[in-house]
Amino acid sequence: MKGFAYLLFAVVALTGVVAYMAHASAHSDAEADPIFGIKIPPGYRDWKLISVAHEEGNLNDLRALLGNDVAIKAYRAGKLPFPDGTIIARLAWSYVPSEENNKVFGRSQSFVAGAATNVQFMVKDSRKYAATGGWGFAQFKDGKPDPAAALKTCFPCHDPVKARDFVFTRYAP
């Protein structure tokens, strides 16, 4: 009986390890963007929050900005330029009214994330991406990279914040 319990424990533990490895390696075989060669980094959804935003106008979305450990350490230290290895992710969603919340508030005032619109990455590698201020850019919709034409607009858009190492978002601890 004791041997069966050990065997059962080993099977459960092995199953957990296999499931974890499959999750941790998600997107490792995904397509890279056509200009900078960036793939979706595994585990990016577990990174720390930098800030959130609501964009109006043509974009009209909710955004969460996440950073890998290198990015968070630089943000917290107020270090500019960001060190090589920094990766900043921007996740965007449409937003929709929350009828459930609005019932509680007694009026229409609450919105929540709706459908995901895209995810973008900025990757700092001062040698590899020297022509674009040391940053590589990528944008994915439904796990697929956007075409090159869309990526050509990234760096020119970030140029106005050159003094902040081309990064718009400030850290919101």
C-alpha positions in Angstrom: 0.0 0.0 0.0 2.8 2.3 0.9 4.5 1.6 -2.5 1.3 2.5 -4.3 1.1 5.8 -2.5 4.7 6.7 -3.5 3.9 5.7 -7.1 0.8 7.8 -7.1 2.7 10.8 -5.7 5.4 10.4 -8.3 2.8 10.3 -11.2 1.1 13.4 -9.8 4.4 15.2 -9.4 5.6 14.3 -12.9 2.2 15.4 -14.4 2.6 18.8 -12.6 6.2 19.2 -13.9 5.1 18.4 -17.5 2.2 20.8 -17.3 4.4 23.6 -15.9 7.0 23.1 -18.6 4.4 23.2 -21.3 3.0 26.4 -19.9 6.4 28.0 -19.3 7.5 27.3 -22.9 4.3 28.7 -24.5 4.9 30.7 -27.6 8.6 29.6 -27.8 7.8 28.3 -31.3 5.7 31.3 -32.3 6.4 33.4 -35.3 8.8 36.3 -34.9 7.9 39.8 -36.1 9.2 40.5 -39.6 11.5 43.4 -38.9 13.1 43.0 -35.4 12.8 39.2 -35.1 11.1 39.4 -31.7 8.9 36.5 -30.5 6.4 36.5 -27.7 8.4 36.0 -24.5 7.3 33.0 -22.5 5.7 33.9 -19.2 5.2 37.6 -20.0 1.7 37.5 -18.4 3.4 36.9 -15.1 5.6 40.0 -15.2 5.0 42.9 -12.8 2.7 45.8 -13.5 4.3 49.1 -14.6 1.1 51.1 -15.2 -2.3 51.1 -16.8 -3.9 53.4 -19.3 -7.1 54.2 -21.1 -6.6 55.5 -24.7 -9.5 57.3 -26.5 -9.8 58.3 -30.1 -9.1 55.7 -32.8 -7.5 53.4 -30.3 -10.2 53.4 -27.7 -8.8 50.7 -25.4 -7.6 49.7 -22.0 -3.9 48.9 -21.5 -1.8 47.2 -19.0 2.0 47.7 -19.2 4.1 44.9 -17.7 7.9 44.7 -17.3 10.3 41.8 -17.0 12.6 41.8 -13.9 15.2 44.0 -15.7 12.6 46.6 -16.6 11.1 46.7 -13.1 14.5 47.1 -11.4 15.4 50.0 -13.8 12.0 51.7 -13.2 12.3 51.4 -9.5 15.9 52.8 -9.5 14.9 55.6 -11.9 17.6 54.3 -14.3 17.8 55.8 -17.8 18.7 54.7 -20.3 17.1 51.3 -19.6 19.7 48.5 -19.6 20.0 45.9 -22.3 17.6 43.0 -21.5 14.7 45.3 -20.6 11.4 44.1 -22.0 8.2 46.1 -21.7 4.9 44.5 -22.7 1.7 46.4 -23.5 -1.5 44.4 -23.4 -4.6 46.1 -24.9 -8.3 45.3 -24.7 -11.4 46.9 -26.0 -13.6 47.9 -23.0 -17.2 47.2 -22.4 -19.8 48.4 -19.8 -20.1 46.2 -16.7 -23.8 45.8 -16.2 -23.2 43.9 -13.0 -21.1 46.8 -11.5 -23.5 49.5 -12.9 -26.4 47.8 -11.0 -24.4 48.2 -7.8 -23.5 51.8 -8.5 -27.1 52.6 -9.6 -25.9 54.3 -12.8 -23.8 53.6 -15.9 -20.2 54.3 -14.9 -18.2 51.1 -14.9 -16.2 49.5 -17.8 -14.2 46.3 -17.8 -11.8 44.7 -20.3 -13.5 43.2 -23.3 -11.9 41.4 -26.2 -8.1 41.5 -26.5 -6.9 43.8 -29.3 -3.2 43.1 -29.4 0.0 42.8 -27.4 3.2 44.8 -28.1 6.7 44.5 -26.9 9.7 46.8 -26.6 13.0 44.9 -26.2 16.2 46.8 -25.3 19.4 45.6 -27.1 21.6 48.6 -27.8 23.7 46.8 -30.3 21.1 44.8 -32.2 18.7 47.7 -32.4 21.1 50.6 -32.6 19.2 52.2 -35.6 16.1 52.5 -33.5 17.4 53.9 -30.3 18.4 50.5 -28.9 14.9 49.2 -28.9 13.2 46.5 -31.0 9.5 46.6 -31.4 6.9 43.9 -32.0 3.1 43.7 -32.2 1.0 40.6 -32.2 -2.7 40.0 -32.8 -4.1 36.6 -31.8 -0.5 35.3 -31.4 0.5 36.3 -34.9 3.0 39.1 -35.7 1.7 42.2 -37.5 3.1 42.9 -40.9 6.3 44.9 -41.4 4.3 48.0 -42.5 2.7 48.3 -39.1 6.0 48.0 -37.3 7.6 50.8 -39.3 5.5 53.3 -37.4 6.7 52.2 -34.0 10.1 54.0 -33.7 8.9 57.3 -35.2 6.0 57.4 -32.7 8.5 56.9 -29.8 10.9 59.6 -31.0 9.2 62.5 -29.1 10.2 60.8 -25.8 13.8 60.3 -26.7 14.8 62.0 -23.5 13.1 59.1 -21.6 14.9 56.5 -23.6 11.9 56.3 -26.1 9.6 55.0 -23.4 6.2 56.8 -22.8 5.1 55.0 -19.7 6.2 56.2 -16.3 6.3 53.8 -13.4 3.2 53.8 -11.2 4.2 52.0 -8.0 
